[in-house]
Amino acid sequence: MLNDRKRSVGLVVLICVFAVGVLIGRLIPKSQDHIAIYRDVRFSIVQQYLDEADPGFILFAGDSNAELHSTSGSMCGRTVANVATSGATTQSYADFFEKLSFPVRPRAAVLTIGTNDLNRKKDPRGARSGAAFETALDALLVRMRSITETVLVTAVPPVDHNTERSIDPLAVGDYSKRIQAACERLGCRFIDPFASLREGDTGYGLANVNQDGKHLKRYKPVFNAIGASLCPDGRLQDH
């Protein structure tokens, strides 16, 4: 009889756990939903930045590897507005950027994008995915070139070895070359501030370069390298 009671209690507990799991699954959005929610909130924030931007500011755009740059300082003697958004693919960011309005034109723009396009499930080096990336990138760059004459686009940042199952590391170099080719076509400047942080052509970062897979431990050196490329003498003159 005692065993029957134990079985009954165990069955009730199991049913309760299952019910709670189903409820949580319904209440908590999936990861893509989290990204979409964040993107909507982020849009309102960055539009406010643009509405109050100083004339001739420097614009940072792209995914989380751009958003993580601090805007507390200046670049080339100018203020910085960061309109990047975490989790963005090139296509989703092109859509995001298209909706932004620019009451004041930036003096220059810096774009870092591509990491979220490298998921192995998407076969990033396949013909279809590569073509889709290039189409979205071209649309984004055309839009950026319409608001400023000076657009710098970085290579794709390195990723950590622990991302091997989810990210194709060889696509880091492949997509960086696609970005460089797009800049040659569309009149932007390609720069690679991550060159010294990579293990050769592997797409991986050197030891202690990355954290949580696809981000860097330190962004300030990259920020400074971008600034040095944009304005070697430390200042950026008006057109």
C-alpha contacts under 8 A as a table, 3 or more apart, distances in Angstrom:
res1	aa1	res2	aa2	distance
1	M	4	D	5.01
1	M	5	R	6.38
2	L	5	R	5.12
2	L	6	K	6.27
3	N	6	K	4.99
3	N	7	R	6.12
4	D	7	R	5.09
4	D	8	S	6.13
5	R	8	S	4.98
5	R	9	V	6.08
6	K	9	V	5.11
6	K	10	G	6.00
7	R	10	G	5.02
7	R	11	L	6.05
8	S	11	L	5.08
8	S	12	V	6.25
9	V	12	V	5.12
9	V	13	V	6.21
10	G	13	V	5.09
10	G	14	L	6.09
11	L	14	L	5.04
11	L	15	I	6.17
12	V	15	I	5.13
12	V	16	C	6.15
13	V	16	C	5.05
13	V	17	V	6.12
14	L	17	V	5.14
14	L	18	F	6.16
15	I	18	F	5.10
15	I	19	A	6.09
16	C	19	A	5.03
16	C	20	V	6.11
17	V	20	V	5.17
17	V	21	G	6.10
18	F	21	G	5.03
18	F	22	V	6.24
19	A	22	V	5.18
19	A	23	L	6.20
20	V	23	L	5.02
20	V	24	I	6.07
21	G	24	I	5.17
21	G	25	G	6.04
22	V	25	G	5.03
22	V	26	R	6.31
23	L	26	R	5.18
23	L	27	L	6.16
24	I	27	L	5.01
24	I	28	I	5.79
25	G	28	I	5.58
25	G	29	P	7.51
26	R	29	P	7.17
29	P	32	Q	7.82
29	P	33	D	5.40
29	P	34	H	6.23
30	K	33	D	5.13
30	K	34	H	6.39
31	S	34	H	5.00
31	S	35	I	6.38
32	Q	35	I	5.03
32	Q	36	A	6.25
33	D	36	A	5.03
33	D	37	I	6.09
34	H	37	I	5.14
34	H	38	Y	6.08
35	I	38	Y	5.10
35	I	39	R	6.02
35	I	86	S	7.57
35	I	87	G	6.03
36	A	39	R	4.99
36	A	40	D	6.29
37	I	40	D	5.26
37	I	41	V	6.42
38	Y	41	V	5.17
38	Y	42	R	5.89
39	R	42	R	4.94
39	R	43	F	6.01
39	R	85	T	6.45
39	R	86	S	7.64
40	D	43	F	5.19
40	D	44	S	6.91
41	V	44	S	5.61
41	V	45	I	6.69
42	R	45	I	5.06
42	R	46	V	6.18
42	R	85	T	6.69
43	F	46	V	5.38
43	F	47	Q	6.03
43	F	96	F	7.65
43	F	100	L	7.92
44	S	47	Q	5.26
44	S	48	Q	6.33
45	I	48	Q	5.26
45	I	49	Y	6.56
46	V	49	Y	4.83
46	V	50	L	6.30
46	V	81	A	8.00
46	V	82	N	7.10
46	V	83	V	5.13
47	Q	50	L	5.02
47	Q	51	D	6.11
47	Q	83	V	7.88
47	Q	100	L	6.46
47	Q	101	S	7.16
48	Q	51	D	5.01
48	Q	52	E	6.38
49	Y	52	E	5.41
49	Y	53	A	5.88
49	Y	81	A	6.37
49	Y	82	N	7.87
49	Y	83	V	7.91
50	L	53	A	4.95
50	L	81	A	7.12
50	L	101	S	7.50
50	L	102	F	6.09
50	L	103	P	7.04
50	L	104	V	7.28
51	D	102	F	7.10
51	D	103	P	6.15
51	D	104	V	7.55
53	A	57	F	6.79
53	A	81	A	7.04
53	A	104	V	6.70
54	D	57	F	5.68
54	D	79	T	7.03
54	D	104	V	7.30
55	P	104	V	5.82
55	P	105	R	6.65
55	P	106	P	6.77
55	P	107	R	7.84
56	G	78	R	7.18
56	G	104	V	7.63
56	G	105	R	6.39
56	G	106	P	4.78
56	G	107	R	4.33
56	G	108	A	7.68
56	G	238	D	7.62
57	F	78	R	5.57
57	F	79	T	5.16
57	F	80	V	5.69
57	F	81	A	6.97
57	F	105	R	7.65
57	F	106	P	4.81
57	F	107	R	5.58
57	F	108	A	7.21
58	I	75	M	7.13
58	I	78	R	6.52
58	I	79	T	6.20
58	I	80	V	4.71
58	I	81	A	6.27
58	I	106	P	5.65
58	I	107	R	5.87
58	I	108	A	5.18
58	I	109	A	5.79
58	I	110	V	7.71
59	L	80	V	5.90
59	L	81	A	5.11
59	L	82	N	5.97
59	L	83	V	7.24
59	L	106	P	6.19
59	L	107	R	7.93
59	L	108	A	6.24
59	L	109	A	4.45
59	L	110	V	6.10
60	F	66	A	6.57
60	F	67	E	7.67
60	F	80	V	7.20
60	F	81	A	6.22
60	F	82	N	4.60
60	F	83	V	6.01
60	F	84	A	6.48
60	F	109	A	5.86
60	F	110	V	4.90
60	F	111	L	6.11
61	A	66	A	6.12
61	A	67	E	7.31
61	A	82	N	6.21
61	A	83	V	5.18
61	A	84	A	4.29
61	A	85	T	7.80
61	A	109	A	7.29
61	A	110	V	6.08
61	A	111	L	4.80
61	A	112	T	6.53
62	G	65	N	7.41
62	G	66	A	5.49
62	G	67	E	7.10
62	G	83	V	7.43
62	G	84	A	4.48
62	G	85	T	6.39
62	G	88	A	7.23
62	G	90	T	7.97
62	G	93	Y	6.76
62	G	111	L	5.37
62	G	112	T	4.91
62	G	113	I	5.02
63	D	66	A	5.48
63	D	67	E	6.22
63	D	84	A	5.40
63	D	85	T	5.04
63	D	86	S	4.90
63	D	87	G	6.10
63	D	88	A	5.09
63	D	89	T	7.23
63	D	93	Y	7.62
63	D	112	T	6.54
63	D	113	I	5.57
63	D	114	G	7.84
63	D	115	T	7.84
63	D	116	N	7.91
64	S	67	E	4.66
64	S	68	L	5.88
64	S	84	A	6.74
64	S	85	T	5.81
64	S	86	S	3.99
64	S	87	G	6.38
64	S	88	A	7.52
64	S	215	H	7.84
65	N	68	L	5.65
65	N	69	H	7.39
65	N	86	S	7.75
65	N	112	T	6.69
65	N	113	I	7.70
65	N	157	P	7.67
65	N	215	H	6.30
65	N	216	L	7.70
66	A	69	H	5.71
66	A	82	N	7.79
66	A	84	A	5.83
66	A	85	T	7.86
66	A	111	L	7.23
66	A	112	T	5.63
66	A	113	I	7.80
67	E	70	S	7.86
67	E	82	N	6.43
67	E	83	V	7.17
67	E	84	A	4.76
67	E	85	T	5.92
67	E	86	S	6.67
68	L	219	Y	7.20
69	H	82	N	7.90
69	H	219	Y	5.98
69	H	220	K	7.11
69	H	223	F	6.90
70	S	73	G	7.18
70	S	220	K	7.73
71	T	74	S	7.01
71	T	79	T	7.90
71	T	80	V	5.68
71	T	81	A	6.70
71	T	82	N	6.79
73	G	79	T	7.25
73	G	80	V	7.51
74	S	77	G	5.91
74	S	78	R	5.33
74	S	79	T	4.80
74	S	80	V	5.91
75	M	78	R	5.31
75	M	79	T	6.48
75	M	80	V	6.75
75	M	227	G	5.90
76	C	227	G	6.33
76	C	230	L	7.60
76	C	231	C	5.95
76	C	234	G	5.08
76	C	235	R	4.40
76	C	236	L	5.46
77	G	234	G	7.02
77	G	235	R	5.54
77	G	236	L	7.07
78	R	236	L	7.97
85	T	88	A	6.16
85	T	93	Y	7.81
87	G	116	N	6.63
88	A	91	Q	7.83
88	A	92	S	5.72
88	A	93	Y	5.47
88	A	113	I	7.97
88	A	116	N	6.47
89	T	92	S	5.21
89	T	93	Y	5.96
89	T	113	I	7.26
89	T	114	G	6.51
89	T	115	T	7.50
89	T	116	N	5.07
89	T	117	D	5.59
90	T	93	Y	5.20
90	T	94	A	6.05
90	T	113	I	6.25
90	T	114	G	6.11
90	T	116	N	7.75
90	T	117	D	6.97
90	T	133	F	6.60
90	T	136	A	5.98
90	T	137	L	6.18
90	T	140	L	7.97
91	Q	94	A	5.10
91	Q	95	D	6.40
91	Q	133	F	7.23
91	Q	136	A	5.00
91	Q	137	L	7.33
92	S	95	D	5.16
92	S	96	F	6.15
93	Y	96	F	4.74
93	Y	97	F	5.87
93	Y	140	L	7.80
94	A	97	F	5.19
94	A	98	E	6.06
94	A	136	A	6.47
94	A	137	L	7.33
94	A	139	A	6.76
94	A	140	L	4.84
95	D	98	E	5.24
95	D	99	K	6.78
96	F	99	K	5.63
96	F	100	L	7.02
97	F	100	L	5.34
97	F	140	L	7.39
97	F	143	R	7.99
98	E	140	L	7.71
98	E	143	R	6.93
102	F	105	R	6.11
102	F	147	I	7.65
105	R	147	I	5.95
105	R	148	T	6.56
106	P	109	A	6.87
106	P	147	I	7.04
106	P	148	T	6.02
107	R	148	T	6.18
107	R	149	E	7.67
107	R	150	T	7.00
107	R	238	D	7.24
108	A	148	T	5.91
108	A	149	E	6.97
108	A	150	T	4.75
108	A	151	V	5.79
108	A	152	L	7.75
109	A	144	M	7.51
109	A	148	T	7.06
109	A	150	T	6.35
109	A	151	V	4.78
109	A	152	L	6.15
110	V	151	V	5.90
110	V	152	L	4.73
110	V	153	V	5.73
110	V	154	T	7.53
111	L	151	V	7.56
111	L	152	L	6.25
111	L	153	V	4.69
111	L	154	T	6.29
112	T	153	V	6.07
112	T	154	T	5.36
112	T	155	A	7.15
112	T	156	V	6.89
113	I	116	N	7.78
113	I	154	T	7.83
113	I	156	V	6.57
114	G	117	D	5.29
114	G	118	L	7.00
114	G	156	V	5.91
114	G	175	Y	7.03
115	T	118	L	5.64
115	T	156	V	6.34
115	T	157	P	7.26
115	T	172	V	7.53
115	T	214	K	7.51
116	N	119	N	6.64
117	D	122	K	7.69
117	D	124	P	6.72
117	D	133	F	7.59
118	L	122	K	7.24
118	L	123	D	7.72
118	L	124	P	5.36
118	L	167	I	5.47
118	L	168	D	5.84
118	L	169	P	7.85
118	L	171	A	6.31
118	L	172	V	7.46
119	N	122	K	5.58
119	N	123	D	7.06
119	N	124	P	6.68
119	N	166	S	5.63
119	N	167	I	4.62
119	N	168	D	6.41
120	R	123	D	5.13
120	R	124	P	6.48
120	R	165	R	7.51
120	R	166	S	5.53
120	R	167	I	5.22
120	R	168	D	5.48
121	K	124	P	7.97
121	K	166	S	7.57
122	K	129	S	6.81
123	D	126	G	5.36
123	D	129	S	6.65
124	P	129	S	5.26
124	P	130	G	6.16
124	P	168	D	7.36
124	P	171	A	6.51
125	R	129	S	6.68
125	R	130	G	5.93
125	R	171	A	6.11
125	R	174	D	7.31
126	G	129	S	5.55
126	G	130	G	6.01
127	A	130	G	5.21
127	A	131	A	6.07
128	R	131	A	5.27
128	R	132	A	6.20
129	S	132	A	5.07
129	S	133	F	6.13
130	G	133	F	5.15
130	G	134	E	6.30
130	G	175	Y	7.90
131	A	134	E	5.13
131	A	135	T	6.18
132	A	135	T	5.15
132	A	136	A	6.21
133	F	136	A	5.28
133	F	137	L	5.99
134	E	137	L	5.00
134	E	138	D	5.98
134	E	178	R	6.99
134	E	179	I	7.87
134	E	182	A	7.53
135	T	138	D	5.24
135	T	139	A	6.38
136	A	139	A	5.23
136	A	140	L	6.26
137	L	140	L	5.07
137	L	141	L	6.10
137	L	179	I	7.75
137	L	182	A	7.68
138	D	141	L	5.17
138	D	142	V	6.10
138	D	182	A	6.69
138	D	186	L	7.75
139	A	142	V	5.24
139	A	143	R	6.33
140	L	143	R	5.21
140	L	144	M	6.23
141	L	144	M	4.93
141	L	145	R	5.96
141	L	186	L	7.38
141	L	188	C	7.89
142	V	145	R	5.12
142	V	146	S	6.30
142	V	186	L	7.26
143	R	146	S	5.15
143	R	147	I	7.03
144	M	147	I	5.53
144	M	148	T	6.49
144	M	151	V	7.14
145	R	148	T	5.22
145	R	149	E	5.64
145	R	150	T	7.26
145	R	151	V	6.64
145	R	188	C	7.77
146	S	149	E	7.38
148	T	151	V	6.94
150	T	188	C	6.70
150	T	189	R	7.80
151	V	188	C	5.01
151	V	189	R	6.17
152	L	188	C	5.89
152	L	189	R	4.67
152	L	190	F	5.84
152	L	191	I	6.82
152	L	230	L	7.87
153	V	179	I	7.42
153	V	183	C	7.65
153	V	188	C	7.12
153	V	189	R	6.09
153	V	190	F	4.98
153	V	191	I	6.18
154	T	176	S	7.89
154	T	179	I	8.00
154	T	190	F	5.78
154	T	191	I	4.85
154	T	192	D	5.37
154	T	193	P	6.95
155	A	175	Y	7.91
155	A	176	S	4.74
155	A	177	K	7.88
155	A	179	I	7.03
155	A	180	Q	7.77
155	A	190	F	7.20
155	A	191	I	6.35
155	A	192	D	5.01
155	A	193	P	7.48
155	A	194	F	7.30
156	V	172	V	5.70
156	V	173	G	7.36
156	V	175	Y	6.98
156	V	176	S	5.48
157	P	172	V	7.25
157	P	194	F	6.04
157	P	214	K	7.93
157	P	215	H	7.99
158	P	169	P	7.98
158	P	172	V	6.88
158	P	194	F	7.19
158	P	197	L	7.28
158	P	198	R	6.01
158	P	203	G	5.30
158	P	204	Y	5.01
158	P	205	G	4.86
158	P	210	N	7.78
158	P	214	K	7.11
159	V	163	T	6.98
159	V	169	P	6.99
159	V	203	G	6.47
159	V	204	Y	4.89
159	V	205	G	5.59
159	V	210	N	6.61
159	V	213	G	5.95
159	V	214	K	4.60
159	V	215	H	7.00
160	D	163	T	5.78
160	D	164	E	7.79
160	D	204	Y	5.51
160	D	205	G	5.75
160	D	210	N	5.71
160	D	211	Q	7.37
160	D	212	D	7.89
160	D	213	G	4.86
160	D	214	K	6.10
161	H	164	E	5.66
161	H	204	Y	6.26
161	H	205	G	7.80
161	H	213	G	7.44
162	N	165	R	7.60
162	N	213	G	6.12
163	T	166	S	5.44
163	T	167	I	5.55
163	T	213	G	5.57
163	T	214	K	7.44
164	E	167	I	5.50
164	E	168	D	6.56
164	E	169	P	6.99
165	R	168	D	7.78
168	D	171	A	5.48
168	D	172	V	7.46
169	P	172	V	5.50
169	P	173	G	7.82
169	P	202	T	6.37
169	P	203	G	4.71
169	P	204	Y	6.34
170	L	173	G	5.79
170	L	174	D	6.50
170	L	201	D	7.63
170	L	202	T	5.97
170	L	203	G	5.57
171	A	174	D	4.65
171	A	175	Y	5.71
171	A	203	G	7.36
172	V	175	Y	5.53
172	V	176	S	6.13
172	V	203	G	5.18
173	G	176	S	5.01
173	G	177	K	6.25
173	G	201	D	6.73
173	G	202	T	7.75
173	G	203	G	6.13
174	D	177	K	5.30
174	D	178	R	6.47
175	Y	178	R	4.83
175	Y	179	I	6.15
176	S	179	I	5.02
176	S	180	Q	6.24
177	K	180	Q	4.98
177	K	181	A	6.19
178	R	181	A	5.09
178	R	182	A	6.17
179	I	182	A	5.04
179	I	183	C	6.28
179	I	190	F	7.29
180	Q	183	C	5.18
180	Q	184	E	6.39
180	Q	189	R	7.91
180	Q	190	F	5.41
181	A	184	E	5.08
181	A	185	R	6.34
182	A	185	R	5.05
182	A	186	L	6.02
183	C	186	L	5.13
183	C	187	G	5.44
183	C	188	C	4.56
183	C	189	R	5.82
183	C	190	F	6.16
184	E	187	G	5.75
184	E	188	C	6.81
184	E	189	R	7.63
191	I	226	I	7.85
191	I	229	S	7.78
192	D	195	A	5.74
193	P	196	S	7.56
193	P	222	V	5.78
193	P	225	A	5.88
193	P	226	I	6.47
194	F	197	L	5.20
194	F	198	R	6.74
194	F	222	V	7.07
195	A	198	R	5.81
197	L	205	G	5.60
197	L	206	L	5.69
197	L	209	V	6.64
198	R	201	D	7.32
198	R	202	T	7.46
198	R	203	G	6.44
198	R	204	Y	5.68
198	R	205	G	4.31
198	R	206	L	5.37
199	E	202	T	5.80
199	E	203	G	6.79
199	E	204	Y	5.63
199	E	205	G	5.66
199	E	206	L	5.45
200	G	203	G	7.39
201	D	204	Y	7.97
205	G	208	N	7.92
205	G	209	V	5.71
205	G	210	N	6.41
206	L	209	V	5.55
206	L	210	N	7.85
207	A	210	N	7.61
208	N	211	Q	7.61
208	N	217	K	7.46
209	V	216	L	5.79
209	V	217	K	5.84
209	V	218	R	7.57
210	N	213	G	6.37
210	N	214	K	6.58
210	N	215	H	5.53
210	N	216	L	4.30
210	N	217	K	5.35
211	Q	214	K	6.78
211	Q	215	H	5.50
211	Q	216	L	5.61
211	Q	217	K	5.50
212	D	215	H	6.30
216	L	219	Y	6.45
218	R	221	P	6.86
218	R	222	V	7.86
219	Y	222	V	5.26
219	Y	223	F	6.14
220	K	223	F	4.91
220	K	224	N	6.13
221	P	224	N	5.07
221	P	225	A	6.16
222	V	225	A	4.97
222	V	226	I	6.18
223	F	226	I	5.19
223	F	227	G	6.28
224	N	227	G	5.01
224	N	228	A	6.17
225	A	228	A	5.06
225	A	229	S	6.31
226	I	229	S	5.15
226	I	230	L	6.15
227	G	230	L	5.02
227	G	231	C	5.92
227	G	232	P	7.48
227	G	234	G	7.65
228	A	231	C	5.35
228	A	232	P	4.76
228	A	233	D	7.70
228	A	234	G	7.03
229	S	232	P	5.86
230	L	236	L	7.68
231	C	234	G	5.24
231	C	235	R	5.62
231	C	236	L	5.60
232	P	235	R	7.57
